[in-house]
Amino acid sequence: MLTLIENRTVTGSTVRIGDAVPIGGDHHEVVDLRTLPGMRKMLVFADGSYYVLPSGAPITVTRARVAGARARRVR
């Protein structure tokens, strides 16, 4: 299977585990997400550091996906 790497702009409601977030020139892989009061998200990275994403704040992430795979809708 072919894996595509794409840059996307996401918010706290669309960020996913596995996304890579550029902070200080380095990319940090999200390994856990926690919801905080005020609709904020805590992004926990593989190296143990974290980042609190304010509600509605856009960030650019790098996301891998399998070519030809369609996203499943959750109902």
Predicted model as a PDB file, atoms N, CA, C, CB and O in Angstrom, pLDDT in the B-factor column:
MODEL        1                                                                  
ATOM      1  N   MET A   1       0.827  -1.178   0.000  1.00 69.00           N  
ATOM      2  CA  MET A   1       0.000   0.000   0.000  1.00 69.00           C  
ATOM      3  C   MET A   1       0.877   1.249   0.000  1.00 69.00           C  
ATOM      4  CB  MET A   1      -0.944  -0.006   1.204  1.00 69.00           C  
ATOM      5  O   MET A   1       1.958   1.275   0.588  1.00 69.00           O  
ATOM      6  N   LEU A   2       0.392   2.254  -0.657  1.00 81.00           N  
ATOM      7  CA  LEU A   2       1.094   3.530  -0.747  1.00 81.00           C  
ATOM      8  C   LEU A   2       0.581   4.451   0.359  1.00 81.00           C  
ATOM      9  CB  LEU A   2       0.901   4.183  -2.154  1.00 81.00           C  
ATOM     10  O   LEU A   2      -0.628   4.628   0.513  1.00 81.00           O  
ATOM     11  N   THR A   3       1.493   5.030   1.122  1.00 79.00           N  
ATOM     12  CA  THR A   3       1.123   5.959   2.181  1.00 79.00           C  
ATOM     13  C   THR A   3       1.401   7.375   1.707  1.00 79.00           C  
ATOM     14  CB  THR A   3       1.894   5.652   3.494  1.00 79.00           C  
ATOM     15  O   THR A   3       2.503   7.683   1.254  1.00 79.00           O  
ATOM     16  N   LEU A   4       0.399   8.229   1.812  1.00 82.00           N  
ATOM     17  CA  LEU A   4       0.539   9.634   1.447  1.00 82.00           C  
ATOM     18  C   LEU A   4       0.741  10.461   2.704  1.00 82.00           C  
ATOM     19  CB  LEU A   4      -0.696  10.131   0.658  1.00 82.00           C  
ATOM     20  O   LEU A   4       0.109  10.214   3.732  1.00 82.00           O  
ATOM     21  N   ILE A   5       1.622  11.437   2.614  1.00 86.00           N  
ATOM     22  CA  ILE A   5       1.846  12.372   3.709  1.00 86.00           C  
ATOM     23  C   ILE A   5       1.283  13.713   3.261  1.00 86.00           C  
ATOM     24  CB  ILE A   5       3.379  12.478   4.092  1.00 86.00           C  
ATOM     25  O   ILE A   5       1.633  14.215   2.193  1.00 86.00           O  
ATOM     26  N   GLU A   6       0.414  14.289   4.076  1.00 91.00           N  
ATOM     27  CA  GLU A   6      -0.182  15.566   3.700  1.00 91.00           C  
ATOM     28  C   GLU A   6      -0.184  16.518   4.878  1.00 91.00           C  
ATOM     29  CB  GLU A   6      -1.604  15.368   3.178  1.00 91.00           C  
ATOM     30  O   GLU A   6      -0.285  16.099   6.031  1.00 91.00           O  
ATOM     31  N   ASN A   7      -0.070  17.804   4.576  1.00 93.00           N  
ATOM     32  CA  ASN A   7      -0.192  18.844   5.596  1.00 93.00           C  
ATOM     33  C   ASN A   7      -1.637  19.289   5.617  1.00 93.00           C  
ATOM     34  CB  ASN A   7       0.773  20.051   5.320  1.00 93.00           C  
ATOM     35  O   ASN A   7      -2.240  19.516   4.567  1.00 93.00           O  
ATOM     36  N   ARG A   8      -2.195  19.415   6.812  1.00 93.00           N  
ATOM     37  CA  ARG A   8      -3.589  19.832   6.970  1.00 93.00           C  
ATOM     38  C   ARG A   8      -3.682  20.857   8.086  1.00 93.00           C  
ATOM     39  CB  ARG A   8      -4.506  18.617   7.267  1.00 93.00           C  
ATOM     40  O   ARG A   8      -2.900  20.847   9.036  1.00 93.00           O  
ATOM     41  N   THR A   9      -4.646  21.729   7.946  1.00 95.00           N  
ATOM     42  CA  THR A   9      -4.965  22.649   9.032  1.00 95.00           C  
ATOM     43  C   THR A   9      -6.102  22.031   9.820  1.00 95.00           C  
ATOM     44  CB  THR A   9      -5.345  24.079   8.498  1.00 95.00           C  
ATOM     45  O   THR A   9      -7.147  21.702   9.257  1.00 95.00           O  
ATOM     46  N   VAL A  10      -5.903  21.871  11.124  1.00 94.00           N  
ATOM     47  CA  VAL A  10      -6.896  21.234  11.982  1.00 94.00           C  
ATOM     48  C   VAL A  10      -7.157  22.121  13.210  1.00 94.00           C  
ATOM     49  CB  VAL A  10      -6.420  19.813  12.415  1.00 94.00           C  
ATOM     50  O   VAL A  10      -6.427  23.077  13.472  1.00 94.00           O  
ATOM     51  N   THR A  11      -8.198  21.782  13.938  1.00 92.00           N  
ATOM     52  CA  THR A  11      -8.500  22.426  15.221  1.00 92.00           C  
ATOM     53  C   THR A  11      -8.551  21.328  16.279  1.00 92.00           C  
ATOM     54  CB  THR A  11      -9.862  23.238  15.165  1.00 92.00           C  
ATOM     55  O   THR A  11      -8.299  20.161  15.980  1.00 92.00           O  
ATOM     56  N   GLY A  12      -8.872  21.695  17.489  1.00 90.00           N  
ATOM     57  CA  GLY A  12      -8.961  20.712  18.560  1.00 90.00           C  
ATOM     58  C   GLY A  12      -9.967  19.614  18.295  1.00 90.00           C  
ATOM     59  O   GLY A  12      -9.803  18.497  18.787  1.00 90.00           O  
ATOM     60  N   SER A  13     -11.004  19.905  17.529  1.00 88.00           N  
ATOM     61  CA  SER A  13     -12.021  18.883  17.264  1.00 88.00           C  
ATOM     62  C   SER A  13     -11.623  17.932  16.144  1.00 88.00           C  
ATOM     63  CB  SER A  13     -13.334  19.541  16.918  1.00 88.00           C  
ATOM     64  O   SER A  13     -12.247  16.884  15.984  1.00 88.00           O  
ATOM     65  N   THR A  14     -10.598  18.271  15.363  1.00 91.00           N  
ATOM     66  CA  THR A  14     -10.220  17.411  14.238  1.00 91.00           C  
ATOM     67  C   THR A  14      -8.799  16.864  14.324  1.00 91.00           C  
ATOM     68  CB  THR A  14     -10.372  18.169  12.961  1.00 91.00           C  
ATOM     69  O   THR A  14      -8.394  16.082  13.464  1.00 91.00           O  
ATOM     70  N   VAL A  15      -8.036  17.255  15.336  1.00 93.00           N  
ATOM     71  CA  VAL A  15      -6.695  16.701  15.501  1.00 93.00           C  
ATOM     72  C   VAL A  15      -6.825  15.225  15.881  1.00 93.00           C  
ATOM     73  CB  VAL A  15      -5.882  17.494  16.584  1.00 93.00           C  
ATOM     74  O   VAL A  15      -7.779  14.843  16.560  1.00 93.00           O  
ATOM     75  N   ARG A  16      -5.869  14.392  15.447  1.00 93.00           N  
ATOM     76  CA  ARG A  16      -5.936  12.947  15.679  1.00 93.00           C  
ATOM     77  C   ARG A  16      -4.633  12.419  16.276  1.00 93.00           C  
ATOM     78  CB  ARG A  16      -6.248  12.212  14.371  1.00 93.00           C  
ATOM     79  O   ARG A  16      -3.570  13.021  16.124  1.00 93.00           O  
ATOM     80  N   ILE A  17      -4.744  11.290  16.951  1.00 96.00           N  
ATOM     81  CA  ILE A  17      -3.554  10.575  17.382  1.00 96.00           C  
ATOM     82  C   ILE A  17      -2.804  10.158  16.120  1.00 96.00           C  
ATOM     83  CB  ILE A  17      -3.914   9.330  18.286  1.00 96.00           C  
ATOM     84  O   ILE A  17      -3.409   9.672  15.165  1.00 96.00           O  
ATOM     85  N   GLY A  18      -1.499  10.348  16.120  1.00 95.00           N  
ATOM     86  CA  GLY A  18      -0.681  10.026  14.958  1.00 95.00           C  
ATOM     87  C   GLY A  18      -0.294  11.259  14.156  1.00 95.00           C  
ATOM     88  O   GLY A  18       0.655  11.212  13.374  1.00 95.00           O  
ATOM     89  N   ASP A  19      -1.023  12.376  14.339  1.00 95.00           N  
ATOM     90  CA  ASP A  19      -0.653  13.613  13.662  1.00 95.00           C  
ATOM     91  C   ASP A  19       0.701  14.089  14.190  1.00 95.00           C  
ATOM     92  CB  ASP A  19      -1.744  14.707  13.865  1.00 95.00           C  
ATOM     93  O   ASP A  19       1.031  13.874  15.356  1.00 95.00           O  
ATOM     94  N   ALA A  20       1.473  14.732  13.327  1.00 95.00           N  
ATOM     95  CA  ALA A  20       2.758  15.313  13.733  1.00 95.00           C  
ATOM     96  C   ALA A  20       2.610  16.829  13.729  1.00 95.00           C  
ATOM     97  CB  ALA A  20       3.927  14.855  12.779  1.00 95.00           C  
ATOM     98  O   ALA A  20       2.248  17.426  12.715  1.00 95.00           O  
ATOM     99  N   VAL A  21       2.892  17.440  14.872  1.00 94.00           N  
ATOM    100  CA  VAL A  21       2.721  18.880  15.059  1.00 94.00           C  
ATOM    101  C   VAL A  21       4.095  19.542  15.104  1.00 94.00           C  
ATOM    102  CB  VAL A  21       1.916  19.186  16.359  1.00 94.00           C  
ATOM    103  O   VAL A  21       4.939  19.160  15.914  1.00 94.00           O  
ATOM    104  N   PRO A  22       4.327  20.543  14.231  1.00 92.00           N  
ATOM    105  CA  PRO A  22       5.620  21.234  14.288  1.00 92.00           C  
ATOM    106  C   PRO A  22       5.634  22.264  15.421  1.00 92.00           C  
ATOM    107  CB  PRO A  22       5.925  21.923  12.939  1.00 92.00           C  
ATOM    108  O   PRO A  22       4.815  23.183  15.450  1.00 92.00           O  
ATOM    109  N   ILE A  23       6.570  22.095  16.343  1.00 88.00           N  
ATOM    110  CA  ILE A  23       6.731  23.038  17.455  1.00 88.00           C  
ATOM    111  C   ILE A  23       8.220  23.312  17.604  1.00 88.00           C  
ATOM    112  CB  ILE A  23       6.114  22.474  18.798  1.00 88.00           C  
ATOM    113  O   ILE A  23       9.013  22.394  17.810  1.00 88.00           O  
ATOM    114  N   GLY A  24       8.585  24.567  17.500  1.00 87.00           N  
ATOM    115  CA  GLY A  24       9.986  24.951  17.642  1.00 87.00           C  
ATOM    116  C   GLY A  24      10.898  24.334  16.591  1.00 87.00           C  
ATOM    117  O   GLY A  24      12.076  24.094  16.854  1.00 87.00           O  
ATOM    118  N   GLY A  25      10.363  24.079  15.408  1.00 88.00           N  
ATOM    119  CA  GLY A  25      11.164  23.522  14.328  1.00 88.00           C  
ATOM    120  C   GLY A  25      11.236  22.009  14.307  1.00 88.00           C  
ATOM    121  O   GLY A  25      11.767  21.436  13.355  1.00 88.00           O  
ATOM    122  N   ASP A  26      10.718  21.345  15.328  1.00 91.00           N  
ATOM    123  CA  ASP A  26      10.703  19.877  15.384  1.00 91.00           C  
ATOM    124  C   ASP A  26       9.270  19.375  15.273  1.00 91.00           C  
ATOM    125  CB  ASP A  26      11.358  19.361  16.698  1.00 91.00           C  
ATOM    126  O   ASP A  26       8.337  20.032  15.735  1.00 91.00           O  
ATOM    127  N   HIS A  27       9.099  18.211  14.660  1.00 92.00           N  
ATOM    128  CA  HIS A  27       7.774  17.604  14.584  1.00 92.00           C  
ATOM    129  C   HIS A  27       7.591  16.654  15.762  1.00 92.00           C  
ATOM    130  CB  HIS A  27       7.581  16.855  13.236  1.00 92.00           C  
ATOM    131  O   HIS A  27       8.455  15.824  16.047  1.00 92.00           O  
ATOM    132  N   HIS A  28       6.459  16.786  16.438  1.00 95.00           N  
ATOM    133  CA  HIS A  28       6.134  15.959  17.593  1.00 95.00           C  
ATOM    134  C   HIS A  28       4.887  15.141  17.274  1.00 95.00           C  
ATOM    135  CB  HIS A  28       5.920  16.832  18.868  1.00 95.00           C  
ATOM    136  O   HIS A  28       3.858  15.689  16.878  1.00 95.00           O  
ATOM    137  N   GLU A  29       4.990  13.806  17.451  1.00 96.00           N  
ATOM    138  CA  GLU A  29       3.864  12.924  17.152  1.00 96.00           C  
ATOM    139  C   GLU A  29       2.896  12.874  18.325  1.00 96.00           C  
ATOM    140  CB  GLU A  29       4.360  11.511  16.813  1.00 96.00           C  
ATOM    141  O   GLU A  29       3.300  12.651  19.466  1.00 96.00           O  
ATOM    142  N   VAL A  30       1.600  13.084  18.033  1.00 96.00           N  
ATOM    143  CA  VAL A  30       0.551  13.021  19.054  1.00 96.00           C  
ATOM    144  C   VAL A  30       0.289  11.555  19.388  1.00 96.00           C  
ATOM    145  CB  VAL A  30      -0.763  13.730  18.567  1.00 96.00           C  
ATOM    146  O   VAL A  30      -0.030  10.761  18.503  1.00 96.00           O  
ATOM    147  N   VAL A  31       0.425  11.193  20.680  1.00 97.00           N  
ATOM    148  CA  VAL A  31       0.170   9.816  21.100  1.00 97.00           C  
ATOM    149  C   VAL A  31      -1.061   9.702  21.995  1.00 97.00           C  
ATOM    150  CB  VAL A  31       1.381   9.264  21.827  1.00 97.00           C  
ATOM    151  O   VAL A  31      -1.557   8.601  22.233  1.00 97.00           O  
ATOM    152  N   ASP A  32      -1.557  10.842  22.493  1.00 97.00           N  
ATOM    153  CA  ASP A  32      -2.751  10.836  23.338  1.00 97.00           C  
ATOM    154  C   ASP A  32      -3.408  12.204  23.257  1.00 97.00           C  
ATOM    155  CB  ASP A  32      -2.401  10.473  24.815  1.00 97.00           C  
ATOM    156  O   ASP A  32      -2.738  13.223  23.091  1.00 97.00           O  
ATOM    157  N   LEU A  33      -4.725  12.209  23.378  1.00 96.00           N  
ATOM    158  CA  LEU A  33      -5.510  13.445  23.387  1.00 96.00           C  
ATOM    159  C   LEU A  33      -6.374  13.463  24.627  1.00 96.00           C  
ATOM    160  CB  LEU A  33      -6.384  13.575  22.106  1.00 96.00           C  
ATOM    161  O   LEU A  33      -6.977  12.450  24.980  1.00 96.00           O  
ATOM    162  N   ARG A  34      -6.440  14.599  25.291  1.00 96.00           N  
ATOM    163  CA  ARG A  34      -7.289  14.737  26.483  1.00 96.00           C  
ATOM    164  C   ARG A  34      -8.112  16.007  26.350  1.00 96.00           C  
ATOM    165  CB  ARG A  34      -6.435  14.767  27.794  1.00 96.00           C  
ATOM    166  O   ARG A  34      -7.601  17.050  25.944  1.00 96.00           O  
ATOM    167  N   THR A  35      -9.374  15.912  26.691  1.00 95.00           N  
ATOM    168  CA  THR A  35     -10.257  17.070  26.646  1.00 95.00           C  
ATOM    169  C   THR A  35     -10.155  17.805  27.977  1.00 95.00           C  
ATOM    170  CB  THR A  35     -11.731  16.646  26.348  1.00 95.00           C  
ATOM    171  O   THR A  35     -10.222  17.195  29.044  1.00 95.00           O  
ATOM    172  N   LEU A  36      -9.993  19.128  27.899  1.00 95.00           N  
ATOM    173  CA  LEU A  36      -9.879  19.971  29.085  1.00 95.00           C  
ATOM    174  C   LEU A  36     -11.076  20.916  29.151  1.00 95.00           C  
ATOM    175  CB  LEU A  36      -8.547  20.771  29.072  1.00 95.00           C  
ATOM    176  O   LEU A  36     -11.779  21.094  28.156  1.00 95.00           O  
ATOM    177  N   PRO A  37     -11.311  21.521  30.311  1.00 95.00           N  
ATOM    178  CA  PRO A  37     -12.405  22.491  30.411  1.00 95.00           C  
ATOM    179  C   PRO A  37     -12.238  23.606  29.385  1.00 95.00           C  
ATOM    180  CB  PRO A  37     -12.470  23.083  31.827  1.00 95.00           C  
ATOM    181  O   PRO A  37     -11.120  23.963  29.017  1.00 95.00           O  
ATOM    182  N   GLY A  38     -13.345  24.141  28.936  1.00 91.00           N  
ATOM    183  CA  GLY A  38     -13.320  25.218  27.960  1.00 91.00           C  
ATOM    184  C   GLY A  38     -13.136  24.712  26.538  1.00 91.00           C  
ATOM    185  O   GLY A  38     -12.723  25.462  25.654  1.00 91.00           O  
ATOM    186  N   MET A  39     -13.442  23.444  26.322  1.00 89.00           N  
ATOM    187  CA  MET A  39     -13.339  22.809  24.998  1.00 89.00           C  
ATOM    188  C   MET A  39     -11.921  22.830  24.450  1.00 89.00           C  
ATOM    189  CB  MET A  39     -14.268  23.498  24.016  1.00 89.00           C  
ATOM    190  O   MET A  39     -11.725  22.813  23.235  1.00 89.00           O  
ATOM    191  N   ARG A  40     -10.920  22.869  25.344  1.00 94.00           N  
ATOM    192  CA  ARG A  40      -9.518  22.818  24.913  1.00 94.00           C  
ATOM    193  C   ARG A  40      -9.083  21.360  24.822  1.00 94.00           C  
ATOM    194  CB  ARG A  40      -8.594  23.614  25.896  1.00 94.00           C  
ATOM    195  O   ARG A  40      -9.700  20.480  25.422  1.00 94.00           O  
ATOM    196  N   LYS A  41      -8.016  21.113  24.067  1.00 95.00           N  
ATOM    197  CA  LYS A  41      -7.455  19.764  23.952  1.00 95.00           C  
ATOM    198  C   LYS A  41      -6.001  19.787  24.392  1.00 95.00           C  
ATOM    199  CB  LYS A  41      -7.579  19.227  22.497  1.00 95.00           C  
ATOM    200  O   LYS A  41      -5.242  20.687  24.030  1.00 95.00           O  
ATOM    201  N   MET A  42      -5.622  18.781  25.183  1.00 96.00           N  
ATOM    202  CA  MET A  42      -4.219  18.599  25.519  1.00 96.00           C  
ATOM    203  C   MET A  42      -3.678  17.531  24.577  1.00 96.00           C  
ATOM    204  CB  MET A  42      -4.025  18.197  27.035  1.00 96.00           C  
ATOM    205  O   MET A  42      -4.157  16.397  24.562  1.00 96.00           O  
ATOM    206  N   LEU A  43      -2.673  17.909  23.792  1.00 96.00           N  
ATOM    207  CA  LEU A  43      -2.016  16.981  22.889  1.00 96.00           C  
ATOM    208  C   LEU A  43      -0.782  16.458  23.614  1.00 96.00           C  
ATOM    209  CB  LEU A  43      -1.643  17.663  21.518  1.00 96.00           C  
ATOM    210  O   LEU A  43       0.110  17.235  23.955  1.00 96.00           O  
ATOM    211  N   VAL A  44      -0.723  15.158  23.850  1.00 97.00           N  
ATOM    212  CA  VAL A  44       0.417  14.537  24.518  1.00 97.00           C  
ATOM    213  C   VAL A  44       1.296  13.922  23.434  1.00 97.00           C  
ATOM    214  CB  VAL A  44      -0.044  13.454  25.574  1.00 97.00           C  
ATOM    215  O   VAL A  44       0.816  13.171  22.585  1.00 97.00           O  
ATOM    216  N   PHE A  45       2.589  14.249  23.470  1.00 96.00           N  
ATOM    217  CA  PHE A  45       3.514  13.811  22.436  1.00 96.00           C  
ATOM    218  C   PHE A  45       4.335  12.601  22.881  1.00 96.00           C  
ATOM    219  CB  PHE A  45       4.438  14.950  22.051  1.00 96.00           C  
ATOM    220  O   PHE A  45       4.419  12.294  24.070  1.00 96.00           O  
ATOM    221  N   ALA A  46       4.933  11.927  21.911  1.00 94.00           N  
ATOM    222  CA  ALA A  46       5.697  10.706  22.162  1.00 94.00           C  
ATOM    223  C   ALA A  46       6.845  10.922  23.139  1.00 94.00           C  
ATOM    224  CB  ALA A  46       6.237  10.163  20.861  1.00 94.00           C  
ATOM    225  O   ALA A  46       7.209  10.005  23.876  1.00 94.00           O  
ATOM    226  N   ASP A  47       7.422  12.127  23.155  1.00 94.00           N  
ATOM    227  CA  ASP A  47       8.553  12.389  24.060  1.00 94.00           C  
ATOM    228  C   ASP A  47       8.107  12.781  25.471  1.00 94.00           C  
ATOM    229  CB  ASP A  47       9.429  13.489  23.485  1.00 94.00           C  
ATOM    230  O   ASP A  47       8.942  13.099  26.317  1.00 94.00           O  
ATOM    231  N   GLY A  48       6.782  12.761  25.731  1.00 94.00           N  
ATOM    232  CA  GLY A  48       6.256  13.076  27.056  1.00 94.00           C  
ATOM    233  C   GLY A  48       5.857  14.525  27.237  1.00 94.00           C  
ATOM    234  O   GLY A  48       5.216  14.863  28.232  1.00 94.00           O  
ATOM    235  N   SER A  49       6.216  15.389  26.302  1.00 94.00           N  
ATOM    236  CA  SER A  49       5.805  16.786  26.404  1.00 94.00           C  
ATOM    237  C   SER A  49       4.360  16.919  25.951  1.00 94.00           C  
ATOM    238  CB  SER A  49       6.730  17.702  25.562  1.00 94.00           C  
ATOM    239  O   SER A  49       3.787  15.977  25.405  1.00 94.00           O  
ATOM    240  N   TYR A  50       3.777  18.077  26.176  1.00 94.00           N  
ATOM    241  CA  TYR A  50       2.381  18.278  25.792  1.00 94.00           C  
ATOM    242  C   TYR A  50       2.158  19.707  25.333  1.00 94.00           C  
ATOM    243  CB  TYR A  50       1.443  17.943  26.957  1.00 94.00           C  
ATOM    244  O   TYR A  50       2.985  20.589  25.565  1.00 94.00           O  
ATOM    245  N   TYR A  51       1.029  19.916  24.680  1.00 93.00           N  
ATOM    246  CA  TYR A  51       0.637  21.235  24.186  1.00 93.00           C  
ATOM    247  C   TYR A  51      -0.859  21.362  24.391  1.00 93.00           C  
ATOM    248  CB  TYR A  51       1.030  21.438  22.674  1.00 93.00           C  
ATOM    249  O   TYR A  51      -1.608  20.446  24.052  1.00 93.00           O  
ATOM    250  N   VAL A  52      -1.308  22.480  24.937  1.00 95.00           N  
ATOM    251  CA  VAL A  52      -2.739  22.716  25.114  1.00 95.00           C  
ATOM    252  C   VAL A  52      -3.224  23.572  23.952  1.00 95.00           C  
ATOM    253  CB  VAL A  52      -3.042  23.406  26.488  1.00 95.00           C  
ATOM    254  O   VAL A  52      -2.767  24.696  23.749  1.00 95.00           O  
ATOM    255  N   LEU A  53      -4.157  23.013  23.201  1.00 93.00           N  
ATOM    256  CA  LEU A  53      -4.708  23.669  22.016  1.00 93.00           C  
ATOM    257  C   LEU A  53      -6.017  24.362  22.393  1.00 93.00           C  
ATOM    258  CB  LEU A  53      -4.936  22.643  20.862  1.00 93.00           C  
ATOM    259  O   LEU A  53      -6.988  23.695  22.752  1.00 93.00           O  
ATOM    260  N   PRO A  54      -6.051  25.701  22.314  1.00 92.00           N  
ATOM    261  CA  PRO A  54      -7.285  26.410  22.634  1.00 92.00           C  
ATOM    262  C   PRO A  54      -8.407  26.033  21.670  1.00 92.00           C  
ATOM    263  CB  PRO A  54      -7.051  27.919  22.604  1.00 92.00           C  
ATOM    264  O   PRO A  54      -8.163  25.663  20.522  1.00 92.00           O  
ATOM    265  N   SER A  55      -9.615  26.132  22.152  1.00 84.00           N  
ATOM    266  CA  SER A  55     -10.780  25.805  21.335  1.00 84.00           C  
ATOM    267  C   SER A  55     -10.816  26.666  20.077  1.00 84.00           C  
ATOM    268  CB  SER A  55     -12.071  25.989  22.141  1.00 84.00           C  
ATOM    269  O   SER A  55     -10.727  27.891  20.150  1.00 84.00           O  
ATOM    270  N   GLY A  56     -10.947  26.019  18.933  1.00 88.00           N  
ATOM    271  CA  GLY A  56     -11.079  26.728  17.664  1.00 88.00           C  
ATOM    272  C   GLY A  56      -9.784  27.264  17.075  1.00 88.00           C  
ATOM    273  O   GLY A  56      -9.798  27.836  15.985  1.00 88.00           O  
ATOM    274  N   ALA A  57      -8.667  27.093  17.769  1.00 93.00           N  
ATOM    275  CA  ALA A  57      -7.388  27.598  17.250  1.00 93.00           C  
ATOM    276  C   ALA A  57      -6.870  26.653  16.159  1.00 93.00           C  
ATOM    277  CB  ALA A  57      -6.334  27.740  18.402  1.00 93.00           C  
ATOM    278  O   ALA A  57      -6.721  25.455  16.404  1.00 93.00           O  
ATOM    279  N   PRO A  58      -6.596  27.173  14.972  1.00 95.00           N  
ATOM    280  CA  PRO A  58      -6.097  26.299  13.911  1.00 95.00           C  
ATOM    281  C   PRO A  58      -4.592  26.059  14.032  1.00 95.00           C  
ATOM    282  CB  PRO A  58      -6.417  26.897  12.546  1.00 95.00           C  
ATOM    283  O   PRO A  58      -3.832  26.967  14.371  1.00 95.00           O  
ATOM    284  N   ILE A  59      -4.172  24.820  13.748  1.00 94.00           N  
ATOM    285  CA  ILE A  59      -2.755  24.489  13.661  1.00 94.00           C  
ATOM    286  C   ILE A  59      -2.554  23.636  12.410  1.00 94.00           C  
ATOM    287  CB  ILE A  59      -2.256  23.739  14.953  1.00 94.00           C  
ATOM    288  O   ILE A  59      -3.482  22.982  11.935  1.00 94.00           O  
ATOM    289  N   THR A  60      -1.339  23.653  11.890  1.00 94.00           N  
ATOM    290  CA  THR A  60      -1.019  22.815  10.735  1.00 94.00           C  
ATOM    291  C   THR A  60      -0.322  21.562  11.239  1.00 94.00           C  
ATOM    292  CB  THR A  60      -0.124  23.580   9.702  1.00 94.00           C  
ATOM    293  O   THR A  60       0.627  21.645  12.019  1.00 94.00           O  
ATOM    294  N   VAL A  61      -0.794  20.395  10.794  1.00 95.00           N  
ATOM    295  CA  VAL A  61      -0.199  19.120  11.178  1.00 95.00           C  
ATOM    296  C   VAL A  61       0.205  18.358   9.926  1.00 95.00           C  
ATOM    297  CB  VAL A  61      -1.181  18.285  12.038  1.00 95.00           C  
ATOM    298  O   VAL A  61      -0.259  18.655   8.825  1.00 95.00           O  
ATOM    299  N   THR A  62       1.062  17.385  10.106  1.00 93.00           N  
ATOM    300  CA  THR A  62       1.396  16.457   9.042  1.00 93.00           C  
ATOM    301  C   THR A  62       0.687  15.154   9.372  1.00 93.00           C  
ATOM    302  CB  THR A  62       2.956  16.258   8.896  1.00 93.00           C  
ATOM    303  O   THR A  62       0.810  14.633  10.480  1.00 93.00           O  
ATOM    304  N   ARG A  63      -0.060  14.628   8.398  1.00 92.00           N  
ATOM    305  CA  ARG A  63      -0.868  13.432   8.620  1.00 92.00           C  
ATOM    306  C   ARG A  63      -0.584  12.414   7.524  1.00 92.00           C  
ATOM    307  CB  ARG A  63      -2.376  13.783   8.662  1.00 92.00           C  
ATOM    308  O   ARG A  63      -0.510  12.761   6.346  1.00 92.00           O  
ATOM    309  N   ALA A  64      -0.425  11.153   7.922  1.00 85.00           N  
ATOM    310  CA  ALA A  64      -0.220  10.069   6.963  1.00 85.00           C  
ATOM    311  C   ALA A  64      -1.556   9.374   6.724  1.00 85.00           C  
ATOM    312  CB  ALA A  64       0.857   9.053   7.474  1.00 85.00           C  
ATOM    313  O   ALA A  64      -2.359   9.204   7.641  1.00 85.00           O  
ATOM    314  N   ARG A  65      -1.778   8.974   5.463  1.00 80.00           N  
ATOM    315  CA  ARG A  65      -2.974   8.186   5.150  1.00 80.00           C  
ATOM    316  C   ARG A  65      -2.645   7.243   4.016  1.00 80.00           C  
ATOM    317  CB  ARG A  65      -4.181   9.098   4.777  1.00 80.00           C  
ATOM    318  O   ARG A  65      -1.734   7.493   3.227  1.00 80.00           O  
ATOM    319  N   VAL A  66      -3.395   6.155   3.940  1.00 78.00           N  
ATOM    320  CA  VAL A  66      -3.200   5.164   2.887  1.00 78.00           C  
ATOM    321  C   VAL A  66      -3.875   5.670   1.620  1.00 78.00           C  
ATOM    322  CB  VAL A  66      -3.766   3.769   3.306  1.00 78.00           C  
ATOM    323  O   VAL A  66      -5.040   6.067   1.646  1.00 78.00           O  
ATOM    324  N   ALA A  67      -3.143   5.656   0.515  1.00 76.00           N  
ATOM    325  CA  ALA A  67      -3.686   6.128  -0.762  1.00 76.00           C  
ATOM    326  C   ALA A  67      -4.900   5.284  -1.153  1.00 76.00           C  
ATOM    327  CB  ALA A  67      -2.601   6.074  -1.877  1.00 76.00           C  
ATOM    328  O   ALA A  67      -4.877   4.057  -1.060  1.00 76.00           O  
ATOM    329  N   GLY A  68      -5.939   5.952  -1.583  1.00 71.00           N  
ATOM    330  CA  GLY A  68      -7.148   5.269  -2.030  1.00 71.00           C  
ATOM    331  C   GLY A  68      -8.108   4.909  -0.912  1.00 71.00           C  
ATOM    332  O   GLY A  68      -9.245   4.523  -1.181  1.00 71.00           O  
ATOM    333  N   ALA A  69      -7.676   5.027   0.336  1.00 63.00           N  
ATOM    334  CA  ALA A  69      -8.562   4.706   1.458  1.00 63.00           C  
ATOM    335  C   ALA A  69      -9.537   5.853   1.664  1.00 63.00           C  
ATOM    336  CB  ALA A  69      -7.749   4.434   2.758  1.00 63.00           C  
ATOM    337  O   ALA A  69      -9.151   7.021   1.632  1.00 63.00           O  
ATOM    338  N   ARG A  70     -10.774   5.521   1.870  1.00 66.00           N  
ATOM    339  CA  ARG A  70     -11.783   6.538   2.112  1.00 66.00           C  
ATOM    340  C   ARG A  70     -12.044   6.656   3.611  1.00 66.00           C  
ATOM    341  CB  ARG A  70     -13.086   6.207   1.352  1.00 66.00           C  
ATOM    342  O   ARG A  70     -12.046   5.662   4.338  1.00 66.00           O  
ATOM    343  N   ALA A  71     -12.257   7.852   4.041  1.00 61.00           N  
ATOM    344  CA  ALA A  71     -12.550   8.088   5.456  1.00 61.00           C  
ATOM    345  C   ALA A  71     -13.917   7.512   5.791  1.00 61.00           C  
ATOM    346  CB  ALA A  71     -12.499   9.604   5.792  1.00 61.00           C  
ATOM    347  O   ALA A  71     -14.857   7.632   5.005  1.00 61.00           O  
ATOM    348  N   ARG A  72     -14.027   6.885   6.959  1.00 61.00           N  
ATOM    349  CA  ARG A  72     -15.309   6.348   7.401  1.00 61.00           C  
ATOM    350  C   ARG A  72     -16.053   7.429   8.171  1.00 61.00           C  
ATOM    351  CB  ARG A  72     -15.114   5.075   8.277  1.00 61.00           C  
ATOM    352  O   ARG A  72     -15.462   8.181   8.945  1.00 61.00           O  
ATOM    353  N   ARG A  73     -17.325   7.491   7.950  1.00 60.00           N  
ATOM    354  CA  ARG A  73     -18.163   8.437   8.674  1.00 60.00           C  
ATOM    355  C   ARG A  73     -18.687   7.804   9.950  1.00 60.00           C  
ATOM    356  CB  ARG A  73     -19.327   8.914   7.798  1.00 60.00           C  
ATOM    357  O   ARG A  73     -19.179   6.675   9.940  1.00 60.00           O  
ATOM    358  N   VAL A  74     -18.578   8.526  11.030  1.00 59.00           N  
ATOM    359  CA  VAL A  74     -19.112   8.068  12.307  1.00 59.00           C  
ATOM    360  C   VAL A  74     -20.487   8.693  12.467  1.00 59.00           C  
ATOM    361  CB  VAL A  74     -18.164   8.443  13.508  1.00 59.00           C  
ATOM    362  O   VAL A  74     -20.643   9.909  12.356  1.00 59.00           O  
ATOM    363  N   ARG A  75     -21.470   7.866  12.726  1.00 56.00           N  
ATOM    364  CA  ARG A  75     -22.851   8.374  12.880  1.00 56.00           C  
ATOM    365  C   ARG A  75     -23.281   8.323  14.302  1.00 56.00           C  
ATOM    366  CB  ARG A  75     -23.829   7.586  12.029  1.00 56.00           C  
ATOM    367  O   ARG A  75     -24.406   8.707  14.621  1.00 56.00           O  
TER     368      ARG A  75                                                      
ENDMDL                                                                          
END                                                                             
